[in-house]
Amino acid sequence: MIEPIGNQYVVARPVYSANAFGEEHKKKHRHHKTLLDHLKKWFRCSAQKAKRIALSLFPIASWLPAYRIKEWLLSDIVSGISTGLVAVLQGLAFALLVTIPPSYGLYAAFFPVIIYFFLGTSRHISVGPFPVLSMMVGAVVVRLTPIADTADPTVTNSSVANDSSLDEHKVMVAATVTILSGIIQLLMGVLQLGFVVIYLSESLISGFTTAAAVHVLVSQLKFILQLTVPAHADPFSIFKVLISIFSQIEKTNIADLVTSLVILLVVFVVKEINQLYKDKLPVPIPIELIMTVIATGVSYGFDFKNRFNVAVVGEMKSGFQAPITPNVQTFQDTIGDCFGIAIVGFAVAFSVASVYSLKYDYPIDGNQELIALGVSNIFGGSFRGFAASTALSRSGVQESTGGKTQIAGLLSAVIVLIVILAIGFLLEPLQKSVLAALALGNLKGMLMQFTEVQRLWRKDKYDCLIWVMTFIFAVVLGLGLGLAASVAFQLLTIVFRTQFPKCSTLANVGRSNIYKNRKDYSEMYEPDGVKIFRCPTPIYFANISFFKQKLIDAVGFSPLRILRKRNKALKKIRKLQKKGLLQVTLKGYICTVDGFKDSDEELDNDNIEELDQPINTTDLPFQIDWNADLPLNIVVPKINLHSLILDFSAVSFLDISSMRGLKMILQEFIRIQVDVYIVGTDDDFIEKLARCEFFDDEVKDSIFFLTIHDAVLHILMKKDYSTSKFNPSQEKEAKFDFTINTNGGLRNRECQVPTETKF
């Protein structure tokens, strides 16, 4: 019964062990579904299920009929135009990261948007090129390109035409990698593996994208300075690129450098203005578009290409090219890279989509997002595009300019289509250094994540370490190997957290039913002879030894060492008693000899297995008090512990190896007459122990209690009962009622009926 009294409550109930609670409250029989049951449900067909599957595969059928034309259409049009202009520029800029001609970036900005419009579940993200993925695809392209990428950015259009076969090979590799990445995403979505994103923590993604921003920054330097820099895809490549850049820094094209610096300065200033006055501006100032128009006009009007020998975008073919057939050999060579590209692309897109879904209160489906991104990449790669996800800045433009649904995304694709079919030639005089500067202008948000380290250090040291190591791995080893090493390190930190848990000794706070770490509070109550030990993590093969050592440190002695000492002492006492050299009186032991020493042969016969057995004194005519003085100066360490409570409320599972180790630990304590109780476990935990034949004559299933307080009160009642001054007939009828009153006093009231605990 629970009775509220102001801001306090009073509970009256019996002290429950797990067995006693099970006898009083019978569990309902539940049918646990088998694999066959799940398969039957999976393959069962009905009209309702078919409709649900159709709606899940084509989310557009759910939101399009409810589209509010009058309220949303104008906002989506404005957002679509703004986003489309940004998508054009980012497509051209990020194509440089893939080391392919810029015009192919428009395909990556067009086809994925169309597919996602029908299959995606997010209403606000802008699907298309993402700098991290572009870098990862570019690393594969460089690795699989048979000729070193030593193309000079200053080459003329005729020279580029002569090198068209190399460009075609790069485009083929990039498209094949994109198709395979899409296939992996599609298979993961079909197999309902969307949960894999949980293995990429926020700290890992933040550190990885920041490292990718550094890679992007370094990779764009050769375009800003217009230097001939060989491409590198192996570990430490970023340092090789920097060495190559600084070794020929005197060859910098001043016109490209000045243009880039001016573009960067203006873009950064205007972006700050957009951020400061975002509540007052109807739409953000489209500074990328403005600077592109100005830079293109200036470059064309003053003939920068011929006068200053700058590198320009060059020929922009209008229309679309025929779909490609992917290279099977490239599939075999890039399967590992494609898996990383697929995971990173999905993780970034799903993270951004989750932010907007929470902000605008609509659901997203991780598995359907995998399917949408997979089909988008397969379709885009088939038409010579490269891997797509979502760029944070582009999605921010789509949302901040009033985008309500993917209608805005569809309209942005229309803008890209117009550039591909009609006006792409206008961008031919645009300097590549301008595209590089615009790409760097969008990296500010990613680079600013360096401030994440300080925030993580205050919150969680492990998360901070994951961020730092991910950043280092991705910068030093490259994006592909760096991602794999980062995931491995993150999993290793999980092992460290569980392998070396922060175990603690608990005590009663304020003489209530609340138990906390005894180091944290000043007013603590710890019953005499009782130790409460908490393990805050699952117990498995890797940490069972650590758990045992922490437990030994908490109780202050090794039960196995005590057991062996007592068995050795018992062996000597038994020999003395058999020879009649030992007598027991009310005053203690009386020994009729001054000394007793085992022979060397007898000492050698003390094997470990014999000393580890339970102490058996049934053959002796007296009981031995191990905490009293023993005859002939036989020394056995004294212990003041009679009960040990293990708080397993945070232990979610045990494996077979740790189960055997735990049983040995319990046996060692029980054999030295220390009662062990386990509290806080659920029923499945106990049932698993029973299935694995954990219980026997020594370790019984009666050691489990519902709470720490139940176990403590049981120990107090048991101790009070054993030391009772009543006669035997009175003891059989005696009941004990332990009451913890509101001011924290703990008292024992004898001969109270019924037996219940109030607190």
N, C-alpha and C positions, 0 to 999 in steps of 0.2 A: 504494500500500500504506500502511495506517495501523497504526502500532505504538504502543500505549499504554506509557508509561514513568512509573509513579507517577501524579502529577497533571499530567503533560505528555504530549504525543503527537508522533510523528515521522511525517511524510508524505513519501513519495518518489513523484514523478510528473513528467512532462515539463511544460515551460512551454507553456500552451495559449493559442493565439488561438482566436477563435470558429470560424474555418475549419478549423484543425487539429483541434480537438475534434470538429467535424462529420464530418471524414474518418475519424477513428479510431472514433467511436461513431455509427453510423448511426441516425437517428431512424426510429421505426416510422410507417408510414402510418396516419393516423387520418382517419376519415370525419367531417367536420363537418356537423352537421345543418343543413339548409336550412329556410326557412319552411314549405315544403311538408311536410317531415318532421314538423315540430312540429304542423302542422294535422292530418296523418294520425293522429298519436298522440292528439291532443285529441279527435277525433271517432270514434276506434276504440272499440267497445263490447264489453264482456264482462261475465260475471256477477260476476267479482271486482271490476271497476271500478265496476259499478253498486252493489255492496255498499259499496265504499269511499266513493263519493259520498254514498250515503244516510247512512252513519255520520258523515260530515263535516258534512252539512247538519243532522243531528239528533244532536248529541253526547250527548244524554240516553240514547240507545240504547246507548252505550258504558259509561257509569258507573252508570246506574240498576240494571242487572241485578247489578252487583257491590256494591250498597249493603249495608253491614253494619248491620243493623237493631239488634242488641243493643248494638253499640259506639257507633253514631253517632246514633241516633234521638233519645235524650234530649237530647244536646248541641244537635242541630238545633232541637228544640222550644224550648229555653231561648233559643237565639240568635234564632230566628224571632220570638218574642214581643218580646224586647228591641229587635230591629231594627225590627219593625213599629211599635212605639210611637214610636221616633225618626222613622221615615218619615212618620208622621201629622203630627207637629209640624213637620218640615222641609217637608213638602208645603204646609202652611198658611202657613208663614213665607216660603218662596221664591215663593209665588204673589204676595206683595206686591211682589217684585222685578219680576215680569212686569206689574205694575199691573192685575191682574185680581182678582176676588173670591177670598178664600182657599179657598173650598170646592173650586175647580177644581184646587187643588194635590193633592187626594186622588186625582183621576183620574191625574195624572202619577206618583203614587206607587204606583198599582195596576197599570195595564195593562202598562207596560214590564216589570215583574217577571215577570208570567205568560208573556210571550213569551220573555224571556231564559231562563226555566227550561227551555224546550225547545230553544232554538237557541244559547245561549251556551256558551263553552268554559271560562270561569273558574268555579270552585266557591265563591269567597269574596266577590266583589264584590257590593255591593247596588246594583242599578240603580234609578234614579229621579231626582228633581230634583237639580240641582247649581247652586250659586249663580252661578257664572260664566256658565253657559248661560242661567240665568234672567235675568241682567242683559242678556245679548246679545239674547235674545228681547224683553225689556222695552224695550230701545232701539228695536227695530223697531216694536213696538206703539205707542210714543209717537210715532214719526215718521209712522206711517200713520193715526193717529187724527185725524179731521178737526176735532175740537173740543179745545182745549187742556185738559189735565188739571188743572183748577183745583178739583176736588172737595175740599171741606173735610172732613177726617177726622172732624169733629164732627157731620156730617149725620146725621139720624135715619133709621130704616128706611123710612119713607114717602118721604123724599127720595131714598133710594137706589133705591126702586122706580120713581120717576119718571125716574130716569136709567138704567133698565135697558137701553135701546137702546144707549147708549154702552158699557156693560159687554159687551153681546152682540157689539158690533163688535170690541172688544178681544179677547174670547175667540176670535172667528173669525180675527182676524189671527194670534194666538199659535198657534192650532191649525193654520192653513195653513202658517205658517213651519215648524212642527214636522214636518208631513207632507212638505214639500219637502226639509227637511234629512234626513229618513229616506229619501226616494227617492234622494238623492245618496249617502248611506251605502250603501244597498242596491246601487246601480249600481257603486260603487267595489268593493264586496265581490265582486260577480259578475265584474267585470273584473279581479279579483286585484290591486287597487291598494292593498292594505294597507300596502305599503312606504312610502306617502307620509308616514307618521308620523315617519319618520327625518328629515324636513326640519324637524321641530319639536324642537329640542334640549332637553335637560333645563334648561339655563339659560333658554331662551326660555319654556318652560312655567312654570318657577318665577317668573320676573319677571312673566309675564302673570297668573297666578293671584293673586300678591300685589297687583298693580294692581287686579284685579277685586275683591279683598277691600276695598281702599280705596273703590272705587265702591259696594260693598254697604254699607259703613259709612256713607258720606255719604247714600246713598239711604234708609237706615233712620232717619236723624236726624229726618226730618219726622214719622215715626210715634212715635218716642220723645218728641219735644217737642210733638207734635200741632200742627203748623203747616201753613198752606196754602202749598204750594210748587209752582209750575208745573213740569211735567216738561220736560226738555230732552234732545234726542238728537243735537245737533250737536257738533262739536269744541269743546273748552273748556267743555262742559256742566257738568262737576263744579265748576268755579269759579263758574258762574252759580248753581248750586244753593246753594253755600256762601254766596254774597252774599245770596241770597234768604232763607236761614235766619237769618243774623246781622242782617239788616236788620229782622227782626220777632221777634227773640229774646225781647222783653218779653212776647209773647203766649203764651209757653210754658205748657202745661197742667201744673201742678205735680204733680198726681196721677199722670199718665202718666210724668213724669220720675222721680219717687220710686220708682214701681213698677219701672221699667226698671232703675234703678241698683241696687235691692235684688236683682232677678233676676240681673243681671250679676255682682254681687259673690258671691252664693251659688253660681252656676254655675261661676265661675272657681275658687273655693276648693275645691269638691267635685271638680272635674276634676283639680286638682292632687293631691288626696287619692287619687283613682283612679289617677293616674299613679305616685305614690310607693308605693302599696301594691297595685299590680296583681298582684304575685306571691302575695299573701296573700288578696286578695278573690276569692271564687268567681266573681262577676260584678261588673262595674263598677256603682257606685251610679247608678241611672237618674234623675239629678237633673233632666233636662228634664221627664220625666213627673211627678215629684213637684212641681216648681214649677208646672207647668201645672194640675195638679189643685188645688193650693192657690190659685193666682191666679184660677182660674175660680170656685172656691167663694167666695173673698173678694169678687170682683167681683159675683157674683150675690147673696150674702148682704147686702152693704152697698149694693147698687144703685148701683155706681159710675157706670153710664151716665147716670142721671138726676141723681144728687147732685153728681158732679164733671164731668159732660159729657165723659166719655172716649169714644174710638172703640172699638167692639167688633167681633168677627167678624161678627155679625149672622146672618141666616137661613142655615141649612145644609140645603139640600134633600136629602132622602133619596132613594136610588136613583140610577139612571143616566138620562142623557138620550139621545135618539136621535143616531146618528152624523151628522156634518156632511158637506156637499159642499164641498171646498176652493174658494177663490176663485182663478180663473185669473189675474186681473189682479194679485192679490197675489203670485202666483208670479213674474210678470214684474218686479214692483217690488223683490223681495227676493232674487233669485237669488244676488247676491254675499254678502249677509248669511247666507243659508242655507248657502252653501258654507263660510264661516268657522265657523258653528255646528256643522256636520257634522264638520269636521276637529278642532275643539277638543274636542267631545264624545268622539270616538273616541280622540284622543290621551290625554286624561285617563283614560278607562276602560281603555285598553290599558296605560298606565303602571302604574296600580294593580294590574291583573290580572297584569302581569309580575312585580311584587314578590311577590305571593302564590304564583304558579306556581313561582318559584325557591325560595321558602321551603318549600313543601310538595311540590316535585318532581313536577309534572305539566305536560303540554304545553298551550299555548294557541295558537290559530290567529288571526292578525291579520285575515285575509280573512273568516273565519267570524264574528269579533267585529263586523266591519263589517255583515255580513248581519244578525246578531242585533240590533244596535243600530238598524239601518235599519228592520227590520220592527217593532221595538218602538216607534219614534217614529211610524211610519206608523199603526200600530194605536192608539197613545195619542193622537196628534193627531186621529184620526178621532172619538174620543170626548171631545174638548174638553180634552185634556191639553196640556202644553207639553213642550219638549225635555228629554230625559232622558239622563243619562250615569251617573256614580257619584259620590256625595259621599264624600270621604276619611274624614270622621268616621263616617258611617253604615256604610261598609265596615269600618272599624276596630271598630265595635261588633259587627258580625256575626262577625268573625273572633275578637275577644278574648273573646266570650261562648261560644265553643266551636263555632261553625258549621263543619261539615265539608263540606257540599255545598249545592247550590242548593235542597235541601229547606227549609233555613232561609229562603231568599228566598221560597219559595212560602208558607210559614207567615207570613212578615211581610206578604205580600199579603193573606192571610186576615184579619189584624188590621186592615189598612186597609179591607178590605171590610166588616167588622163596623161600623166607624165610619161608612162611607158609607151603609149600609143601616139601621142601628139606633140608634146612640148619638151621631151627629154633632150632634144638637140640644143635647147637653150642653155643647158648646164654644161655643155662641152668645154667652154672656156674657163670653167671654175677650177681654181687651183686645188690640188690635193692637200696642200698645207692648210687651206681653209676648212676642208672636211676634217682633217686631223684636229684642228683647233676646236671645231664644233663638237667633235667626239670628246675631247678633253673637257670642254665646258659642261658636258653632262656627267662628268665623273666626280663632281664636287661632293654630291651626296654620298657616293661610295667611299671616297677618301676621307670624308669627315667621320667615318665610323671608327677612326683611330681613337676618338673620344670614348668609344664603347669600353675600352680597356679599363679606364679609371672607374667607370660605373660598375663593371663586373667585379673589379677587385674589392669594392666595398660590399658587394652582395654575395659573391661566391667565388672563392679562390680557384676551384676546379674549373668553373666556366671561363674565368679569366685565362687560366693556363691553356684551355682548349683553344680560345681565340688566338692567343699568342703563337702557339705551336702550329695551328692551322695556317696562320699568316706566314710563318717562317717556312713551313713545308711547301706551301703553294708558290712562294717567291723563289726559293732555292731549287726545288725539284721540278718546278713546272706545274701547270694546272692539273694535268692528268695524274701523274704520280703523287703530286701534292694532295689531291683529293683523297686518293686511296690511303696515303699515310695518315691523313687527318682523321678519316673515319676509324682507322685502326687505333690511333692514339685515343680518340674519344671513347671507344669501347674499352681500351685499357684503363682509362680513368674510372670507368664504371666498375671494373674489376678491383681497382685500388680502393674505391669507396666501400665495396662490400667485403673485400679481403681484409682490410684493416679498419673495421668499424670503430666508432667512438662508444665503446661500452661504458656503462656507468653503474654505480651503486646507488640504490634508491633508499629514501627514508620518508617517514610520515611527516607531512607539513602541518603544523598547528594541531596535531592530534585529531585529524579528520580522516576521511577515506581517500585523501589525495596523497600520492607518492611521487616525489621529484628527486632529481639528483641532489645528493646530500651536500655537494660542494656549492650549490647555488643559493641556499637559504640558511639563515642563522638559527631559526627555531625549528629544529628537526628532532623527531622522536624515532628511535630505532630500538625495537624490543631486544632485550638481552638474549644473546645466543641465536639471533635471527639475522640472516644476511639476505638482502634483496638485490639481485643482479639483473640488469636489463641488457639485452642484445638487440640493437636497432636495425638489423639487416637479415636477409635470408642466410641460412647456414648451409654451406656446401663444401665439397671436397677441398677447395682452396683455402678456406678460412676456418676450418674446424680446429686446426692446431692453434691459430691465433686466438680463437674463442676460448679454448682451454687455458691458454696462458693468461689471458685477461681475467678469467674466472679465478685462477690460482692467485693472481696478484690481488684480486678483490678480497678473497677470504683470508689471505695471508699465509697459506700453507699449501703443500702439495698432498692431496689425499692419498695418492699412490705411495709416496714416501712414508706417510704416517702408517699406512696399511702394512708396508714391508717391515717397518720398525716394530710394530705391534706383533706381527707374526714371529719375528725373531725373538722378541721378549717372551711371547707365549711359549715358544719352544723351550726356552731356558726354564721358565716357571714350571712347565709340565715335567721336565726332567727332575727338577728339585722336588716336586711333589711326589713323583714316583719313587724316588730314593728316600723319601721320608725326611728330607732335610728342610721342609718348609711347612709351617703351621700358620693358620689364620685365626686370630682372636678378635675380640671386639675392638681392641686397640690397634689392630693392624697385623702386618705380617711379622712372623718370628722365624728367623733362619738360624739353624743350628751349626752352620759352617761360616767361616770368615770370608771365603771366596769360592768362586766357581768359574771354571774356564773350559770352553769346548775344546776338544782336540782339533788338531789341524784337519784331520779327515772329516770330522763332523762339520767344521766350518765350510769346507769345500762342497759339502753336500747341500748347502743352502742354495738351491736353484731358484731362479726368478719366478718360474711358474708356480712353485709351491708358496712363495711369499706373497703372490698376488691373489691367492685364494681367500674366500671369506673367512673371518675369524670364528673359530668353533671352540667354545669352552664347555660344551655339554659333558665332557668327560671329567671335568674338574668339580670338586665338591663345593666350590665357591665361585662367586662372580668377581671379575677384575674391574676395578675402577681405574681407567687409564689416565685419569687426571690426578690420581693420588700418587704418593711415593711408593715405588716398587722395591722389592728386596734386592739385596746385594748390589745396590746402586745401578740397577738396570734403568737406563735412561730412555724414555719415550717422550717425544714432544707432546706437550699438553695443548689442547685446543678448547676454546670456549664457545664453539659453534655447535648447535644441535639441530638447526633447521636452515635450509637453503631454499630460497624462492627464486625461480628463474622466470623473468618476465619475457614471454615470447609473443607479445601482442604485435610486434613489428616483424616477426619471423614468418614470411609467407610460405616458405617451402624448405624441405630438407631433401637432399639426394641420398642415394643408398650408402655412399661412402661416409657422409657426415652422420647418417643415422647410426652406423656402427660406432663411430667415434663418440657420439652423444651417449649412446648406451654404456660405453666403457666409462665415461665420465660419471654418469649416474651411479654405476655399480661401485666405483671407487669411493664415492661419498657414502653410499649406503653401507658399505662394508666397514666403515669406521664410525658407524652409528650416527650419521648425519642424515636426517630426513630431507628429501628433496621434493619440491613441489614445482609444477610448471603451470603458469597462469597465462590467460589471454589468447590461447589458441582457438581456432575455429574447429567445427566438427570434422571437416574434411581432413584437417591436419591429423587429428587423432585416429580417424578411420584409416588413413594411409599407414600410420604406425602399426595399427592392428593387422592390416593386410600383409605388412612386411615382417610379421612375427617379432615385433619389438618387445612385447611384454613377456615376462616370465615370473618365476617365484621371487626374484629380487626386485625387478622393475615392474611395478604393477600399474594398471590403468587408473588406479584410485589417486594417483599423484596429481591429477589435473583439477584445477579450480578455475572458476569463471573470472575472478578478479584477484588482484594482489590483496585487497582487504579481506576477501573471503579466506584466503590462505593464511593471512596473519591471525585472524580471529580463530580459525581452526587450530592453529599452533598454540595460541594462548589458552583455548579451552582444553586442548590435549595436555598441556603442561600443568594447568590448574587441576585437572582431573587426576593426574598421576601423583601430584603432591597433596591431594586433599587429606584433611584430617578427619573426615567422616569415617564411620565404620563401614564394612563391606555392604551391609544392607542399605545404608543411607546413600552410599556412592552409586548404587544401581538406579536410585530414584533422582539423583541430583541432576539438575539442569543449570546451565549457565547463560546469563543474558549480559552481553557486553553492550554498553550504551556509550556512544560518543555524543555528548551534548553540544549545544551550539557554541559554547565558549571554549571548546577544545579539550575538555577533560575526558580521559579514558578511565573507566572504572569497571570492576567485575562485581556483579550482584549474584550471590550464591542462592541456590535453591529457588530459582524463578522458573515458572512454567507459563507459556511454552518456551522452547528454545528458539530465539529469534534475535536478530541484530538490528538495532535501530541506529541510524546515523543521518 
